[in-house]
């Protein structure tokens, strides 16, 4: 089975370590975020052990990636949203009735318009304070 394959575990550990280093976190920092001992995280990164499903979820969330990427190396771009928290919420919103979905879309549109307006006005604010 692939999960027992040492090469599979090693590749998983390499991806895990690379993602942690991209965040500039120590093993202790990531371990604290997912509530395990750093020694256990070290075993995951070195390919000695694979985490259970619950831990895979915690690691993916903490590292802002997908479980699929951690296990297979498939690019995160295949995920509609890199932010797992947003993705989960949008999945929940899909179950709302049409009127509630429309209200949420209008709220999001208003937030996007606000952000765009702030970025347009920023150069004027900077020039006025200079």
GROMACS elastic network, one bead per residue, 0.5 to 0.9 nm:
[ bonds ]
;  ai    aj funct       b0    kb
    1     4     6  0.56350   500
    1     5     6  0.66766   500
    2     5     6  0.50274   500
    2     6     6  0.85071   500
    2     7     6  0.87400   500
    2     8     6  0.64366   500
    2     9     6  0.86273   500
    3     6     6  0.80619   500
    3     8     6  0.65361   500
    3     9     6  0.69015   500
    3    50     6  0.76588   500
    4     7     6  0.87893   500
    4     8     6  0.75627   500
    4     9     6  0.74227   500
    4    50     6  0.87936   500
    5     8     6  0.52552   500
    5     9     6  0.64562   500
    5    10     6  0.87079   500
    6     9     6  0.51010   500
    6    10     6  0.60425   500
    6    11     6  0.86018   500
    6    47     6  0.69758   500
    6    48     6  0.78033   500
    7    11     6  0.61035   500
    7    12     6  0.85330   500
    7    47     6  0.80456   500
    8    11     6  0.52178   500
    8    12     6  0.62057   500
    8    13     6  0.86439   500
    8    47     6  0.80391   500
    8    71     6  0.81669   500
    8    72     6  0.85116   500
    9    12     6  0.50718   500
    9    13     6  0.61482   500
    9    14     6  0.86426   500
    9    44     6  0.78211   500
    9    45     6  0.85443   500
    9    46     6  0.80976   500
    9    48     6  0.68906   500
    9    49     6  0.69055   500
    9    50     6  0.64013   500
    9    71     6  0.86545   500
   10    13     6  0.50475   500
   10    14     6  0.61764   500
   10    15     6  0.87389   500
   10    44     6  0.84614   500
   10    45     6  0.74772   500
   10    46     6  0.63528   500
   10    48     6  0.75903   500
   11    14     6  0.50687   500
   11    15     6  0.63166   500
   11    16     6  0.86184   500
   11    45     6  0.89156   500
   11    47     6  0.73985   500
   11    70     6  0.88706   500
   11    71     6  0.82236   500
   11    72     6  0.83851   500
   11    73     6  0.83270   500
   12    15     6  0.52777   500
   12    16     6  0.61911   500
   12    17     6  0.86580   500
   12    44     6  0.78355   500
   12    45     6  0.73432   500
   12    46     6  0.88624   500
   12    47     6  0.69428   500
   12    50     6  0.79662   500
   12    69     6  0.89000   500
   12    70     6  0.59451   500
   12    71     6  0.57134   500
   12    72     6  0.74945   500
   12    73     6  0.79490   500
   13    16     6  0.50234   500
   13    17     6  0.60747   500
   13    18     6  0.85404   500
   13    42     6  0.86981   500
   13    43     6  0.82597   500
   13    44     6  0.54794   500
   13    46     6  0.55212   500
   13    47     6  0.50757   500
   13    48     6  0.84917   500
   13    49     6  0.87237   500
   13    50     6  0.82605   500
   13    70     6  0.84527   500
   14    17     6  0.51665   500
   14    18     6  0.61128   500
   14    19     6  0.86435   500
   14    45     6  0.61173   500
   14    46     6  0.74216   500
   14    47     6  0.78910   500
   15    18     6  0.51141   500
   15    19     6  0.61854   500
   15    20     6  0.85793   500
   15    45     6  0.80705   500
   15    69     6  0.81792   500
   15    70     6  0.62431   500
   15    71     6  0.84896   500
   15    73     6  0.73706   500
   16    19     6  0.53178   500
   16    20     6  0.62351   500
   16    21     6  0.86931   500
   16    44     6  0.78910   500
   16    45     6  0.61054   500
   16    59     6  0.83779   500
   16    63     6  0.85735   500
   16    70     6  0.65629   500
   17    20     6  0.50717   500
   17    21     6  0.61337   500
   17    22     6  0.85908   500
   17    27     6  0.85949   500
   17    42     6  0.89896   500
   17    44     6  0.88490   500
   17    45     6  0.57037   500
   17    46     6  0.86304   500
   18    21     6  0.51245   500
   18    22     6  0.61458   500
   18    23     6  0.87946   500
   19    22     6  0.50440   500
   19    23     6  0.65641   500
   19    24     6  0.87624   500
   19    63     6  0.64882   500
   19    64     6  0.89223   500
   19    65     6  0.85501   500
   20    23     6  0.52815   500
   20    24     6  0.64013   500
   20    25     6  0.56678   500
   20    26     6  0.73678   500
   20    27     6  0.77034   500
   20    30     6  0.71291   500
   20    63     6  0.68878   500
   21    25     6  0.58542   500
   21    26     6  0.74559   500
   22    25     6  0.77368   500
   23    26     6  0.89468   500
   23    63     6  0.76861   500
   25    28     6  0.78425   500
   25    29     6  0.56817   500
   25    30     6  0.62760   500
   26    29     6  0.51149   500
   26    30     6  0.64609   500
   26    31     6  0.84861   500
   27    30     6  0.53360   500
   27    31     6  0.59253   500
   27    32     6  0.84929   500
   27    38     6  0.56657   500
   27    39     6  0.83601   500
   27    41     6  0.67194   500
   27    42     6  0.70890   500
   28    31     6  0.50522   500
   28    32     6  0.60796   500
   28    33     6  0.86751   500
   28    37     6  0.75158   500
   28    38     6  0.50257   500
   28    39     6  0.85078   500
   28    41     6  0.83533   500
   29    32     6  0.52220   500
   29    33     6  0.63970   500
   29    34     6  0.89607   500
   29    38     6  0.81634   500
   30    33     6  0.50383   500
   30    34     6  0.64235   500
   30    35     6  0.84065   500
   30    36     6  0.86950   500
   30    38     6  0.78307   500
   30    41     6  0.81093   500
   30    59     6  0.83195   500
   30    62     6  0.77108   500
   30    63     6  0.86146   500
   31    34     6  0.53182   500
   31    35     6  0.57704   500
   31    36     6  0.50845   500
   31    37     6  0.58050   500
   31    38     6  0.50674   500
   31    39     6  0.85393   500
   31    40     6  0.81127   500
   31    41     6  0.62121   500
   32    36     6  0.62121   500
   32    37     6  0.72672   500
   32    38     6  0.76457   500
   33    36     6  0.80457   500
   33    58     6  0.84504   500
   33    59     6  0.85728   500
   33    62     6  0.69115   500
   34    55     6  0.74495   500
   34    58     6  0.57498   500
   34    59     6  0.64536   500
   34    62     6  0.71386   500
   35    58     6  0.88817   500
   36    39     6  0.83062   500
   36    40     6  0.67434   500
   36    41     6  0.72565   500
   37    40     6  0.54459   500
   37    41     6  0.67379   500
   37    42     6  0.88648   500
   38    42     6  0.61103   500
   38    43     6  0.86894   500
   39    43     6  0.64706   500
   39    44     6  0.89037   500
   40    43     6  0.50613   500
   40    44     6  0.64921   500
   40    45     6  0.87821   500
   40    49     6  0.83247   500
   40    51     6  0.89712   500
   41    44     6  0.50336   500
   41    45     6  0.62017   500
   41    46     6  0.85672   500
   41    51     6  0.87989   500
   42    45     6  0.50565   500
   42    46     6  0.60102   500
   42    47     6  0.85114   500
   42    48     6  0.85932   500
   43    46     6  0.51897   500
   43    47     6  0.61679   500
   43    48     6  0.51010   500
   43    49     6  0.55781   500
   43    50     6  0.80931   500
   44    47     6  0.52780   500
   44    48     6  0.60732   500
   44    49     6  0.50648   500
   44    50     6  0.56567   500
   44    51     6  0.67649   500
   45    48     6  0.77235   500
   45    49     6  0.82458   500
   45    50     6  0.88510   500
   46    49     6  0.78912   500
   47    50     6  0.71030   500
   50    56     6  0.87735   500
   51    54     6  0.79191   500
   51    55     6  0.56730   500
   51    56     6  0.60780   500
   52    55     6  0.54059   500
   52    56     6  0.63189   500
   52    57     6  0.89410   500
   53    56     6  0.50145   500
   53    57     6  0.64337   500
   53    58     6  0.88513   500
   54    57     6  0.53016   500
   54    58     6  0.65373   500
   54    59     6  0.88304   500
   55    59     6  0.60384   500
   55    60     6  0.84618   500
   56    59     6  0.51155   500
   56    60     6  0.60383   500
   56    61     6  0.85182   500
   56    67     6  0.62731   500
   56    70     6  0.80040   500
   56    71     6  0.88672   500
   57    60     6  0.52116   500
   57    61     6  0.61496   500
   57    62     6  0.85731   500
   57    66     6  0.82065   500
   57    67     6  0.65593   500
   58    61     6  0.51925   500
   58    62     6  0.60586   500
   58    63     6  0.85153   500
   59    62     6  0.51236   500
   59    63     6  0.60069   500
   59    64     6  0.83183   500
   59    65     6  0.83250   500
   59    66     6  0.89080   500
   59    67     6  0.81584   500
   59    70     6  0.87156   500
   60    63     6  0.52152   500
   60    64     6  0.57958   500
   60    66     6  0.52743   500
   60    67     6  0.55969   500
   60    68     6  0.89639   500
   60    69     6  0.85729   500
   60    70     6  0.72738   500
   60    84     6  0.82068   500
   61    64     6  0.50457   500
   61    65     6  0.64359   500
   61    66     6  0.75288   500
   61    67     6  0.87052   500
   61    83     6  0.81448   500
   61    84     6  0.62307   500
   61    85     6  0.76291   500
   62    65     6  0.79450   500
   63    66     6  0.85293   500
   64    82     6  0.64188   500
   64    83     6  0.58292   500
   64    84     6  0.64399   500
   64    85     6  0.87797   500
   65    68     6  0.84031   500
   65    69     6  0.67916   500
   65    70     6  0.75885   500
   65    76     6  0.64122   500
   65    79     6  0.88577   500
   65    82     6  0.62983   500
   65    83     6  0.74600   500
   65    84     6  0.72388   500
   66    69     6  0.51939   500
   66    70     6  0.64767   500
   66    71     6  0.87557   500
   66    75     6  0.89157   500
   66    76     6  0.64914   500
   66    79     6  0.75768   500
   66    82     6  0.78559   500
   66    84     6  0.76122   500
   67    70     6  0.50530   500
   67    71     6  0.61542   500
   67    72     6  0.83624   500
   68    71     6  0.52664   500
   68    72     6  0.56901   500
   68    73     6  0.69385   500
   68    74     6  0.64342   500
   68    75     6  0.84514   500
   68    76     6  0.81310   500
   69    72     6  0.53058   500
   69    75     6  0.60674   500
   69    76     6  0.61660   500
   70    73     6  0.59290   500
   70    74     6  0.81678   500
   71    74     6  0.82457   500
   72    75     6  0.88102   500
   73    76     6  0.83718   500
   74    77     6  0.85215   500
   74    78     6  0.76459   500
   75    78     6  0.60298   500
   75    79     6  0.81648   500
   76    79     6  0.55326   500
   76    80     6  0.86577   500
   76    81     6  0.85646   500
   76    82     6  0.67615   500
   77    80     6  0.70756   500
   77    81     6  0.79035   500
   77    82     6  0.73531   500
   78    81     6  0.85752   500
   79    82     6  0.63780   500
   79    87     6  0.89674   500
   80    87     6  0.76373   500
   81    84     6  0.67195   500
   81    86     6  0.72531   500
   81    87     6  0.58063   500
   82    85     6  0.89139   500
   82    86     6  0.84137   500
   82    87     6  0.78317   500
   83    86     6  0.55030   500
   83    87     6  0.63258   500
   83    88     6  0.88476   500
   84    88     6  0.61040   500
   84    89     6  0.86029   500
   85    88     6  0.52713   500
   85    89     6  0.63718   500
   85    90     6  0.87653   500
   86    89     6  0.51416   500
   86    90     6  0.61660   500
   86    91     6  0.85872   500
   87    90     6  0.51953   500
   87    91     6  0.62066   500
   87    92     6  0.87091   500
   88    91     6  0.51201   500
   88    92     6  0.63491   500
   88    93     6  0.87671   500
   89    92     6  0.50197   500
   89    93     6  0.62031   500
   89    94     6  0.87386   500
   90    94     6  0.63084   500
   91    94     6  0.52545   500
   91    95     6  0.73454   500
   92    95     6  0.56677   500
   92    96     6  0.74012   500
   93    96     6  0.52509   500
   93    97     6  0.86066   500
   93   100     6  0.83543   500
   93   101     6  0.65939   500
   93   104     6  0.83321   500
   94    97     6  0.80960   500
   94   101     6  0.73438   500
   95   101     6  0.86690   500
   96    99     6  0.81060   500
   96   100     6  0.60394   500
   96   101     6  0.60234   500
   97   100     6  0.55276   500
   97   101     6  0.62482   500
   97   102     6  0.87423   500
   98   101     6  0.50603   500
   98   102     6  0.61086   500
   98   103     6  0.86711   500
   99   102     6  0.50864   500
   99   103     6  0.62856   500
   99   104     6  0.87778   500
  100   103     6  0.50542   500
  100   104     6  0.63219   500
  100   105     6  0.86640   500
  101   104     6  0.51616   500
  101   105     6  0.61993   500
  101   106     6  0.86966   500
  102   105     6  0.50205   500
  102   106     6  0.61952   500
  102   107     6  0.86310   500
  103   106     6  0.51655   500
  103   107     6  0.62795   500
  103   108     6  0.87335   500
  104   107     6  0.50163   500
  104   108     6  0.61868   500
  104   109     6  0.85298   500
  105   108     6  0.50914   500
  105   109     6  0.60493   500
  105   110     6  0.85582   500
  106   110     6  0.61154   500
  106   111     6  0.86608   500
  107   110     6  0.50968   500
  107   111     6  0.63156   500
  107   112     6  0.87025   500
  108   111     6  0.50771   500
  108   112     6  0.61708   500
  108   113     6  0.85732   500
  109   112     6  0.50832   500
  109   113     6  0.61076   500
  109   114     6  0.85665   500
  110   113     6  0.50649   500
  110   114     6  0.61282   500
  110   115     6  0.86370   500
  111   114     6  0.50337   500
  111   115     6  0.61954   500
  111   116     6  0.86222   500
  112   115     6  0.50851   500
  112   116     6  0.61497   500
  112   117     6  0.85467   500
  113   116     6  0.50782   500
  113   117     6  0.60498   500
  113   118     6  0.85663   500
  114   117     6  0.51018   500
  114   118     6  0.61650   500
  114   119     6  0.86823   500
  115   118     6  0.51539   500
  115   119     6  0.62919   500
  115   120     6  0.87078   500
  116   119     6  0.51681   500
  116   120     6  0.62365   500
  116   121     6  0.86663   500
  117   120     6  0.50728   500
  117   121     6  0.61147   500
  117   122     6  0.84912   500
  118   121     6  0.51143   500
  118   122     6  0.59068   500
  119   122     6  0.51686   500
  119   123     6  0.76960   500
  120   123     6  0.67967   500
  120   124     6  0.80036   500
  121   124     6  0.53647   500
  121   125     6  0.63111   500
  121   126     6  0.87597   500
  122   125     6  0.50800   500
  122   126     6  0.61288   500
  122   127     6  0.86096   500
  123   126     6  0.50845   500
  123   127     6  0.61459   500
  123   128     6  0.86216   500
  124   127     6  0.50821   500
  124   128     6  0.60937   500
  124   129     6  0.86801   500
  125   128     6  0.51635   500
  125   129     6  0.63593   500
  125   130     6  0.87769   500
  126   129     6  0.53764   500
  126   130     6  0.63415   500
  127   130     6  0.51853   500
